[in-house]
């Protein structure tokens, strides 16, 4: 038995007090209007006196504004597609609103990729995104959207376009080693993990009635973490809203308790709305002690490129200064131990570019000294000389 106690675990309580909802679908399926109807009724339900905030990438707020006005509420908007603006919006929105609509989430992700490509094309001449690049892009998205979305102390509703999902499978009718593409359905057209973050994820589709060319809007609950309405389908008739808007007198009453809100209310009811403080996850906890702090996270590509070039110069310098004789090999590895801190080439090539560039400069001086007749009695004398050269570099500030 030990006296150790658990310091991380706490008694489980529900800490999500804000709705995190996502709608996705193709064009004309009613994403914007459905999100607005939900936002208006939710704002009324929580008795908020604040305006509804709308991050608008495709003028959707212009058409949602009438619904908000008729409900007796106000709307504030940001019309932008920049992910940087969306990140700033999350920092400001809690000051001015309790309900936040993002329409469409597809555009900020697309803008991030296009901006990254353009910067890399200008600076490095790169035209394509590599696997390494995704290691930079995805953390930016997580920092500016994923984390703030989950942790934001406001109710967040996003809309996104849909995409078709395919998988390559074996084709039994096509002969040996033949494959074909099979449709798996649809998904969210944004960063690949965006669909995991909402607690309620809804796919919007439209259903042809055959009645004068009319369409119904169908909402299919793809995911409901509360399991209250998971896999449920709801159908909304645009004609109902059209009649209300044309009639005018009952529009406010209808909007404040509309069919969309009623459909999704079981999920909203499950949330700890009265709890107050909303906690998604603790963003302050990091694994810094587990990470070797060498490569700057904001420019890994440039760092690795500089590292590769510096190591290549060191390798070339080592081959010039030292031969394959037993004595020279011993001095080569002695030099690496003194200057790079290791005799392993696999480990040395991963050293910081500053250190590798320093080693290259010292090798050049060493080559000049040997050319001029400098000799060493033994390995110990050589290491002493190498250490002296390192100290001279520090004193002369040739390398920072």
C-alpha positions in Angstrom: 0.0 0.0 0.0 1.2 3.5 -0.7 0.1 7.0 0.4 -0.4 8.2 -3.2 -3.7 9.9 -4.1 -5.4 10.7 -7.4 -5.0 14.4 -8.3 -6.4 14.5 -11.8 -9.7 12.7 -11.4 -12.8 14.5 -10.0 -16.3 13.5 -9.4 -18.2 13.5 -12.7 -20.8 16.2 -13.2 -22.3 17.6 -16.4 -20.4 20.8 -17.4 -21.7 21.4 -20.9 -24.2 24.2 -20.5 -24.1 25.6 -24.0 -25.4 24.0 -27.2 -22.9 23.0 -29.8 -24.8 22.2 -33.0 -23.9 21.6 -36.6 -26.0 21.5 -39.8 -24.6 20.3 -43.1 -26.2 19.6 -46.5 -26.1 20.5 -50.1 -27.5 23.7 -51.7 -31.1 24.6 -51.0 -31.7 22.2 -48.1 -32.5 25.0 -45.7 -29.4 25.1 -43.5 -29.3 28.8 -42.9 -33.0 29.2 -42.2 -33.2 26.2 -40.0 -30.2 27.4 -38.0 -31.8 30.9 -37.7 -35.1 29.5 -36.5 -33.3 27.4 -33.9 -31.2 30.4 -32.8 -34.2 32.8 -32.5 -36.2 30.4 -30.3 -33.2 29.4 -28.3 -32.3 33.0 -27.6 -35.9 33.5 -26.4 -35.9 30.3 -24.4 -32.8 31.3 -22.4 -34.4 34.8 -21.9 -31.4 36.5 -23.5 -31.7 40.3 -24.2 -28.6 40.2 -26.4 -28.5 40.2 -30.2 -27.8 37.1 -32.2 -24.3 37.0 -33.6 -23.8 35.8 -37.2 -20.4 35.1 -38.8 -21.5 35.3 -42.5 -19.4 34.0 -45.4 -22.1 34.0 -48.1 -24.7 36.7 -47.3 -26.9 34.3 -45.4 -27.5 36.8 -42.7 -29.2 39.1 -45.2 -32.0 36.6 -45.5 -32.0 35.5 -41.9 -32.4 39.1 -40.7 -36.1 39.3 -41.4 -36.8 36.3 -39.1 -34.7 37.9 -36.3 -36.4 41.3 -36.8 -39.9 39.7 -36.7 -39.0 37.9 -33.5 -38.3 41.3 -31.9 -34.5 40.7 -31.7 -31.4 42.2 -33.1 -28.5 40.7 -35.1 -24.8 41.6 -35.3 -22.7 40.3 -38.2 -19.2 39.8 -39.4 -19.0 39.3 -43.2 -15.7 37.5 -43.8 -14.3 34.2 -44.9 -10.9 34.5 -43.0 -10.2 32.0 -40.3 -8.3 34.6 -38.5 -11.5 36.7 -38.2 -13.4 33.7 -37.0 -10.8 33.1 -34.3 -11.1 36.8 -33.2 -14.9 36.5 -33.3 -14.8 33.7 -30.7 -12.9 36.0 -28.4 -15.4 38.8 -28.8 -18.8 37.0 -29.1 -19.4 36.3 -25.4 -19.2 40.0 -24.8 -22.2 40.8 -27.1 -24.3 37.6 -27.6 -25.5 34.4 -26.1 -26.2 32.6 -29.5 -23.7 32.5 -32.3 -24.3 31.3 -35.9 -21.4 30.5 -38.3 -22.5 30.1 -41.9 -20.7 28.6 -43.6 -17.9 26.7 -41.8 -16.7 25.5 -45.2 -15.3 28.8 -46.3 -12.9 29.6 -43.4 -11.2 26.2 -43.8 -10.9 26.7 -47.6 -9.5 30.2 -47.0 -6.9 28.8 -44.6 -5.7 26.2 -47.1 -5.6 28.8 -50.0 -3.7 31.3 -47.9 -1.2 28.7 -46.8 -0.7 27.6 -50.3 -0.2 31.2 -51.5 2.3 32.0 -48.8 4.3 28.8 -49.5 4.2 29.5 -53.3 5.6 33.0 -52.8 8.3 32.0 -50.2 9.4 28.5 -51.3 7.9 28.0 -54.7 5.8 25.1 -53.5 2.6 24.5 -55.4 1.2 21.5 -53.5 0.4 20.6 -49.9 2.5 17.8 -48.5 1.8 15.5 -45.5 4.2 17.6 -43.6 2.1 20.7 -44.3 -1.0 19.2 -42.8 1.0 19.0 -39.6 1.0 22.8 -39.6 -2.5 23.5 -41.1 -4.5 21.3 -38.7 -3.1 22.7 -35.5 -3.9 26.2 -36.8 -7.5 25.1 -37.4 -7.7 23.5 -34.0 -6.4 26.7 -32.3 -8.6 29.1 -34.2 -11.8 27.0 -34.4 -12.0 23.6 -32.8 -10.9 24.6 -29.3 -12.8 27.9 -29.2 -16.0 26.3 -30.6 -16.1 23.6 -27.9 -15.2 25.9 -25.1 -17.0 29.1 -26.1 -19.4 30.2 -23.3 -22.1 30.9 -25.9 -24.5 28.6 -27.8 -22.8 27.9 -31.2 -24.6 26.7 -34.3 -22.6 26.2 -37.5 -23.7 25.4 -41.1 -21.5 23.7 -43.6 -21.7 22.3 -47.1 -21.8 18.6 -47.7 -19.4 16.4 -49.6 -19.7 12.9 -51.1 -17.7 10.1 -49.4 -16.2 7.3 -51.4 -14.2 4.1 -50.7 -12.2 2.0 -53.0 -13.3 -1.7 -52.7 -12.5 -4.9 -54.6 -14.7 -5.4 -57.7 -15.6 -9.1 -57.9 -16.9 -8.7 -61.5 -13.9 -6.8 -62.8 -11.3 -9.5 -62.7 -8.2 -10.1 -60.6 -6.9 -7.1 -58.6 -9.6 -4.8 -60.0 -11.3 -2.2 -57.7 -14.2 0.2 -57.9 -15.3 3.3 -56.1 -18.4 2.9 -53.8 -20.3 5.8 -52.4 -20.5 5.7 -48.6 -22.8 8.7 -48.3 -22.2 12.3 -47.4 -20.1 14.2 -44.8 -19.1 17.7 -43.8 -17.1 19.8 -46.3 -14.6 21.3 -43.9 -11.7 20.1 -41.8 -12.1 16.3 -41.4 -12.6 16.4 -37.6 -15.2 19.2 -37.6 -18.1 16.7 -37.5 -16.8 15.2 -34.2 -17.1 18.5 -32.3 -20.9 19.2 -32.2 -22.9 17.4 -29.6 -25.8 17.5 -32.1 -25.0 17.0 -35.8 -27.8 17.2 -38.3 -27.8 16.5 -42.1 -30.2 18.6 -44.1 -31.8 17.3 -47.3 -34.8 18.2 -49.5 -37.6 15.9 -50.4 -39.6 16.4 -53.6 -43.4 16.2 -52.9 -44.6 16.1 -56.5 -47.1 18.8 -55.5 -46.4 21.6 -58.0 -42.7 21.2 -57.7 -42.5 21.8 -54.0 -39.8 20.5 -51.7 -39.9 19.7 -48.0 -36.8 20.2 -45.9 -35.8 17.0 -44.0 -33.5 17.1 -40.9 -31.8 13.8 -40.1 -30.0 13.7 -36.7 -26.7 12.0 -37.5 -25.4 12.3 -34.0 -27.0 13.3 -30.6 -24.8 12.7 -27.7 -27.7 12.9 -25.3 -29.4 10.1 -27.2 -32.7 11.8 -26.9 -33.3 12.3 -30.6 -30.4 10.3 -32.2 -31.3 9.0 -35.7 -34.6 10.9 -35.7 -35.9 12.5 -38.8 -37.9 15.8 -38.9 -39.7 17.3 -41.9 -40.3 21.0 -42.2 -42.6 22.5 -44.8 -41.3 25.9 -46.1 -45.0 26.8 -46.9 -45.8 27.1 -43.2 -43.1 29.7 -42.7 -44.2 31.4 -45.9 -47.8 31.8 -44.7 -46.7 33.2 -41.4 -44.4 35.8 -43.0 -47.0 36.8 -45.5 -49.7 37.0 -42.8 -47.5 39.0 -40.4 -49.6 39.2 -37.3 -48.7 35.8 -35.8 -45.1 35.7 -37.0 -43.4 36.6 -33.6 -45.4 34.0 -31.7 -44.6 31.4 -34.3 -40.9 32.3 -34.4 -40.3 32.2 -30.7 -41.7 28.6 -30.4 -41.2 27.3 -33.9 -41.2 23.6 -35.2 -37.4 23.6 -35.5 -36.9 24.4 -31.9 -39.5 22.0 -30.8 -37.9 19.2 -32.8 -34.4 19.7 -31.3 -35.6 20.8 -27.8 -35.1 17.3 -26.2 -31.3 17.7 -26.8 -31.3 21.3 -25.5 -33.3 20.3 -22.5 -30.6 17.7 -21.6 -27.9 20.3 -21.3 -27.1 21.9 -18.0 -28.5 25.3 -19.0 -29.0 26.5 -15.5 -25.5 25.5 -14.4 -23.9 28.8 -15.5 -20.2 28.3 -16.4 -19.7 26.1 -19.4 -16.6 23.8 -19.5 -15.7 21.9 -22.6 -12.1 20.9 -21.8 -9.2 22.5 -20.0 -7.1 24.2 -22.7 -4.4 25.3 -20.2 -3.1 21.8 -19.7 -0.3 21.0 -22.0 2.3 18.2 -22.5 5.2 20.6 -22.8 7.5 18.4 -20.6 7.1 15.5 -23.2 8.1 17.6 -26.2 11.7 18.2 -27.4 11.6 22.0 -27.8 13.7 22.3 -30.9 11.5 22.9 -34.0 9.3 26.1 -34.1 5.8 24.9 -34.5 4.8 27.8 -36.7 7.3 27.0 -39.4 8.3 23.4 -39.3 8.9 23.2 -43.1 11.5 26.0 -43.1 13.1 24.6 -40.0 13.5 21.1 -41.4 14.8 22.4 -44.7 17.4 24.5 -43.0 18.3 21.5 -40.8 18.8 19.2 -43.8 21.0 21.7 -45.6 23.1 22.4 -42.6 23.7 18.6 -41.9 24.6 18.1 -45.6 27.3 20.7 -45.2 28.6 19.1 -42.0 28.7 15.7 -43.8 30.7 17.1 -46.7 33.0 18.9 -44.3 33.7 15.7 -42.3 34.5 13.8 -45.5 37.0 16.5 -46.5 38.7 16.9 -43.2 38.9 13.2 -42.1 39.9 10.1 -44.1 38.8 6.5 -43.6 41.9 5.7 -41.6 41.4 4.4 -38.0 43.1 7.5 -36.6 40.9 9.9 -38.6 37.7 8.0 -37.8 38.5 8.4 -34.1 39.1 12.1 -34.6 35.9 12.5 -36.7 33.8 11.0 -33.9 35.7 12.9 -31.3 34.9 16.1 -33.2 31.2 15.2 -33.3 31.2 14.5 -29.6 32.8 17.8 -28.7 30.8 20.0 -31.1 27.5 18.2 -31.6 27.3 16.3 -28.3 27.0 12.9 -30.0 29.1 10.5 -32.1 25.9 9.1 -33.7 25.2 10.5 -37.2 21.5 9.6 -36.9 21.3 11.7 -33.8 23.6 14.4 -35.1 21.5 15.1 -38.2 18.5 15.9 -35.9 20.4 18.6 -34.0 19.2 22.3 -34.1 20.3 24.1 -37.4 22.1 26.7 -35.3 24.4 24.0 -33.9 24.9 22.3 -37.3 25.8 25.5 -38.9 28.3 26.2 -36.1 29.8 22.8 -36.6 30.2 23.5 -40.4 32.1 26.8 -39.7 34.4 25.1 -37.2 35.1 22.3 -39.7 36.1 25.0 -42.3 38.6 26.5 -39.8 39.8 23.0 -38.9 40.4 22.2 -42.6 42.4 25.4 -43.0 44.5 24.6 -40.0 45.3 21.1 -41.2 46.1 22.4 -44.7 48.6 24.8 -43.1 50.4 21.8 -41.4 48.6 21.5 -38.1 48.9 18.0 -36.6 47.7 16.3 -33.4 49.6 13.8 -31.3 46.6 11.9 -30.2 42.8 12.0 -29.9 43.0 13.8 -26.6 45.0 16.7 -28.1 42.6 16.9 -31.0 39.6 17.1 -28.7 41.3 19.8 -26.7 41.9 21.8 -29.9 38.3 21.3 -30.9 37.0 22.6 -27.6 39.3 25.6 -27.9 37.8 26.4 -31.3 34.3 26.1 -29.9 35.2 28.6 -27.2 36.8 31.0 -29.7 33.6 30.9 -31.7 31.6 31.8 -28.6 33.9 34.7 -27.7 34.0 36.1 -31.2 30.2 35.8 -31.4 30.5 34.2 -34.8 27.6 32.0 -33.9 24.7 33.0 -31.6 
